[in-house]
Amino acid sequence: MASRRKLKQTIRFVSSELINDIYFHCLMSKEIDTLKVDRVTEEVMALQQEFILRANHPDGKENSAFVKAYFRKLYSDWQIAMEKILKEIDSL
C-alpha cells in the first residue's frame, strides 16, 4: 500500500463489498438464518473498525523498517480475516 489513506479506503471498500455480498446471498437463498447473517455483518464491521484503527496508529514511527514491517503484518492479518469472512459467507 502506498499510503495509509489508500489502505483505509481499500479496507472500507472491501468491507462494504462483503456486506453487499452477504445481503445478495440472502436474497438468492430460500432459507435465511437472520441471526447468522447479522452476526457475520457485525463481524465485518468490527474488523473494519479494528483494522482502520490499527492503520492509524503504527508502531515505531521513527524507524521506517519497523513501520514497513508493521504495515506488512497489518495487511497479512487483514487478508487472513477476509478469507475467514468469505468462508463464513459461503456457509450462509
Backbone as CSV, one residue per row, in Angstrom:
resi,resn,N_x,N_y,N_z,CA_x,CA_y,CA_z,C_x,C_y,C_z
1,MET,0.828,-1.175,0.000,0.000,0.000,0.000,0.879,1.247,0.000
2,ALA,0.482,2.203,-0.784,1.277,3.400,-0.949,1.112,4.372,0.217
3,SER,-0.068,4.420,0.810,-0.277,5.346,1.904,-1.342,4.796,2.848
4,ARG,-1.385,5.376,4.028,-2.404,4.955,4.990,-3.794,5.286,4.475
5,ARG,-3.915,6.412,3.808,-5.216,6.818,3.269,-5.743,5.789,2.275
6,LYS,-4.877,5.351,1.373,-5.281,4.352,0.387,-5.601,3.017,1.056
7,LEU,-4.835,2.649,2.062,-5.095,1.416,2.797,-6.461,1.472,3.470
8,LYS,-6.776,2.586,4.126,-8.064,2.716,4.797,-9.211,2.725,3.791
9,GLN,-9.022,3.349,2.644,-10.054,3.333,1.604,-10.282,1.913,1.100
10,THR,-9.218,1.162,0.948,-9.330,-0.220,0.491,-10.065,-1.073,1.525
11,ILE,-9.746,-0.879,2.785,-10.426,-1.620,3.853,-11.912,-1.312,3.847
12,ARG,-12.267,-0.043,3.732,-13.681,0.342,3.701,-14.390,-0.231,2.480
13,PHE,-13.731,-0.175,1.333,-14.334,-0.676,0.100,-14.590,-2.180,0.182
14,VAL,-13.597,-2.931,0.610,-13.744,-4.384,0.684,-14.810,-4.753,1.713
15,SER,-14.847,-4.043,2.819,-15.869,-4.320,3.836,-17.268,-4.062,3.290
16,SER,-17.450,-2.977,2.582,-18.774,-2.693,2.016,-19.147,-3.723,0.953
17,GLU,-18.182,-4.173,0.175,-18.464,-5.209,-0.823,-18.820,-6.537,-0.161
18,LEU,-18.175,-6.854,0.944,-18.515,-8.074,1.668,-19.933,-8.014,2.223
19,ILE,-20.316,-6.867,2.755,-21.677,-6.718,3.279,-22.683,-6.819,2.143
20,ASN,-22.369,-6.213,0.996,-23.249,-6.354,-0.167,-23.364,-7.808,-0.582
21,ASP,-22.263,-8.516,-0.539,-22.256,-9.936,-0.899,-23.106,-10.749,0.076
22,ILE,-23.028,-10.416,1.358,-23.829,-11.115,2.364,-25.313,-10.947,2.055
23,TYR,-25.742,-9.715,1.822,-27.167,-9.478,1.587,-27.617,-9.995,0.226
24,PHE,-26.760,-9.982,-0.762,-27.102,-10.573,-2.046,-27.277,-12.079,-1.895
25,HIS,-26.399,-12.686,-1.122,-26.507,-14.118,-0.865,-27.831,-14.430,-0.161
26,CYS,-28.248,-13.556,0.743,-29.521,-13.746,1.448,-30.705,-13.620,0.496
27,LEU,-30.621,-12.699,-0.440,-31.708,-12.534,-1.409,-31.843,-13.743,-2.314
28,MET,-30.734,-14.366,-2.629,-30.753,-15.504,-3.537,-31.056,-16.817,-2.819
29,SER,-30.977,-16.829,-1.523,-31.185,-18.044,-0.752,-32.635,-18.138,-0.294
30,LYS,-33.154,-19.346,-0.259,-34.524,-19.548,0.201,-34.589,-19.639,1.719
31,GLU,-33.618,-20.280,2.306,-33.579,-20.418,3.755,-32.546,-19.447,4.309
32,ILE,-33.015,-18.523,5.139,-32.133,-17.492,5.672,-32.099,-17.593,7.192
33,ASP,-30.907,-17.687,7.734,-30.715,-17.634,9.174,-30.327,-16.194,9.517
34,THR,-31.313,-15.390,9.907,-31.071,-13.960,10.110,-30.073,-13.696,11.227
35,LEU,-30.065,-14.541,12.239,-29.102,-14.337,13.327,-27.673,-14.515,12.833
36,LYS,-27.467,-15.513,11.998,-26.131,-15.755,11.459,-25.722,-14.629,10.512
37,VAL,-26.666,-14.149,9.703,-26.386,-13.038,8.787,-26.000,-11.796,9.574
38,ASP,-26.766,-11.499,10.614,-26.456,-10.327,11.440,-25.103,-10.465,12.126
39,ARG,-24.786,-11.676,12.600,-23.513,-11.897,13.278,-22.337,-11.690,12.326
40,VAL,-22.459,-12.205,11.103,-21.377,-12.057,10.128,-21.233,-10.589,9.721
41,THR,-22.356,-9.895,9.554,-22.308,-8.474,9.201,-21.646,-7.664,10.307
42,GLU,-21.994,-7.949,11.546,-21.366,-7.245,12.669,-19.876,-7.551,12.755
43,GLU,-19.512,-8.778,12.427,-18.102,-9.149,12.450,-17.316,-8.383,11.376
44,VAL,-17.905,-8.220,10.204,-17.251,-7.449,9.137,-17.048,-6.007,9.585
45,MET,-18.070,-5.425,10.188,-17.951,-4.038,10.639,-16.928,-3.895,11.767
46,ALA,-16.882,-4.863,12.665,-15.897,-4.820,13.751,-14.479,-4.947,13.202
47,LEU,-14.298,-5.833,12.220,-12.976,-5.981,11.612,-12.563,-4.710,10.874
48,GLN,-13.517,-4.082,10.197,-13.207,-2.832,9.510,-12.714,-1.789,10.504
49,GLN,-13.441,-1.641,11.593,-13.046,-0.663,12.598,-11.686,-0.999,13.203
50,GLU,-11.459,-2.266,13.509,-10.194,-2.684,14.109,-9.014,-2.376,13.196
51,PHE,-9.140,-2.722,11.911,-8.006,-2.541,11.013,-7.782,-1.071,10.646
52,ILE,-8.829,-0.280,10.617,-8.631,1.153,10.377,-7.933,1.787,11.580
53,LEU,-8.334,1.379,12.782,-7.647,1.893,13.970,-6.182,1.463,14.005
54,ARG,-5.928,0.224,13.608,-4.536,-0.243,13.559,-3.736,0.519,12.505
55,ALA,-4.364,0.877,11.398,-3.663,1.629,10.352,-3.360,3.050,10.805
56,ASN,-4.197,3.598,11.682,-3.990,4.967,12.163,-2.843,5.087,13.152
57,HIS,-2.501,4.002,13.832,-1.505,4.070,14.901,-0.406,3.037,14.713
58,PRO,0.505,3.271,13.771,1.603,2.315,13.574,2.636,2.415,14.699
59,ASP,3.304,1.306,14.942,4.356,1.269,15.961,5.678,1.740,15.364
60,GLY,6.514,2.352,16.173,7.866,2.729,15.772,7.913,3.735,14.643
61,LYS,7.243,4.869,14.809,7.166,5.862,13.738,8.535,6.410,13.329
62,GLU,9.505,6.339,14.219,10.822,6.905,13.925,11.627,6.016,12.982
63,ASN,11.400,4.723,13.037,12.182,3.781,12.247,11.324,3.260,11.090
64,SER,11.742,3.553,9.871,10.935,3.168,8.706,10.857,1.657,8.522
65,ALA,11.875,0.930,8.959,11.840,-0.529,8.840,10.741,-1.112,9.730
66,PHE,10.595,-0.559,10.928,9.533,-1.021,11.826,8.154,-0.715,11.244
67,VAL,8.021,0.461,10.657,6.743,0.861,10.077,6.380,-0.048,8.902
68,LYS,7.354,-0.337,8.048,7.095,-1.235,6.912,6.694,-2.625,7.396
69,ALA,7.383,-3.125,8.389,7.052,-4.443,8.935,5.664,-4.429,9.577
70,TYR,5.333,-3.329,10.242,4.020,-3.199,10.875,2.911,-3.262,9.830
71,PHE,3.073,-2.519,8.733,2.033,-2.499,7.710,1.980,-3.813,6.924
72,ARG,3.091,-4.486,6.754,3.063,-5.818,6.132,2.260,-6.784,6.999
73,LYS,2.511,-6.741,8.297,1.784,-7.601,9.231,0.300,-7.237,9.239
74,LEU,-0.002,-5.960,9.237,-1.390,-5.498,9.203,-2.097,-6.011,7.960
75,TYR,-1.454,-5.891,6.823,-2.058,-6.318,5.560,-2.246,-7.837,5.528
76,SER,-1.278,-8.594,6.024,-1.429,-10.055,6.024,-2.519,-10.492,7.006
77,ASP,-2.614,-9.832,8.165,-3.695,-10.135,9.106,-5.056,-9.827,8.480
78,TRP,-5.121,-8.732,7.746,-6.368,-8.327,7.099,-6.783,-9.356,6.047
79,GLN,-5.840,-9.832,5.263,-6.156,-10.847,4.253,-6.662,-12.132,4.893
80,ILE,-6.047,-12.545,5.979,-6.473,-13.755,6.682,-7.892,-13.583,7.226
81,ALA,-8.176,-12.412,7.801,-9.509,-12.148,8.340,-10.561,-12.135,7.234
82,MET,-10.219,-11.570,6.077,-11.172,-11.525,4.978,-11.431,-12.915,4.401
83,GLU,-10.420,-13.760,4.359,-10.619,-15.141,3.903,-11.562,-15.882,4.848
84,LYS,-11.404,-15.644,6.139,-12.284,-16.270,7.128,-13.726,-15.805,6.931
85,ILE,-13.913,-14.508,6.692,-15.249,-13.965,6.472,-15.857,-14.553,5.198
86,LEU,-15.068,-14.687,4.149,-15.576,-15.255,2.904,-16.042,-16.702,3.102
87,LYS,-15.330,-17.461,3.902,-15.763,-18.825,4.208,-17.078,-18.825,4.963
88,GLU,-17.230,-17.876,5.887,-18.480,-17.780,6.621,-19.638,-17.381,5.708
89,ILE,-19.381,-16.496,4.757,-20.419,-16.093,3.813,-20.833,-17.276,2.953
90,ASP,-19.888,-18.075,2.546,-20.219,-19.257,1.745,-21.063,-20.256,2.533
91,SER,-20.876,-20.284,3.846,-21.643,-21.238,4.653,-23.044,-20.748,4.995
92,LEU,-23.357,-19.501,4.643,-24.711,-18.992,4.917,-25.651,-19.764,4.072
